Amino acid sequence: SELDKGIEDLKTAQQQLKTYRQSVLKWAFEGKSKLAIGVLFDFVGGGTPSKQVPNYWIGDIPWASVKDVKGDYLNDTIDRISEEGLKNSSANIANKDEVILITRISPGKAIITNIRAAINQDLKVVKPKFETTSKFIFYVFQAIERECVKKSNGTTVLGINLTSLKEIQVPILKIEEQNLIVQEIESRLSVADKMEESIVQSLQQAEALRQSILKKAFSGELV
């Protein structure tokens, strides 16, 4: 029971860290001049090569879908397609250091790609119309993730259409101020990341302890 209480407290702390991250992003962009996303960004969608043509799926081009969007950076994908598959589908390429946004299934989630990758129809490559950096774009879209979810619809699969997405207001800043904001965000989030690592480690230790208690109980070592 003591172990269960400890695990409960750790999971509560995890949720508090999520709230803290959102408050950091909200604070960073508070009081800034804003414009509609459609004014500041273009979006390039993707597609899926036909599964009926095996040759389309025998290649060395990383092909990203929602299941690959985890963490801050895209370093690899589960699936790969060929040049033939790319040419004969609506899949498009996201170049290294571009931001990819999910618009369907998990709308609003963003990731910076460290690789050249094709994308499927549930993703969009974010194309800025002003001087900026991938890090700044990434944090801007993280800050509006909840708003993207609120503007999404769908009975079985949630998604946000481009019209609704482009209406959302985001900050417009000069490159110098963008860089300062990114530095401030990362200095605060790095502390949260270290705490998150510590919590995950503690949860793993708690599970190991639970197994140890059970093992000793059934071998008579607890008596």
Summary of the structure (lengths in Angstrom):
residues: 223
radius of gyration: 21.4
end to end distance: 17.8
largest distance: 70.4
contacts: 660
relative contact order: 0.17
helix: 49%
strand: 19%
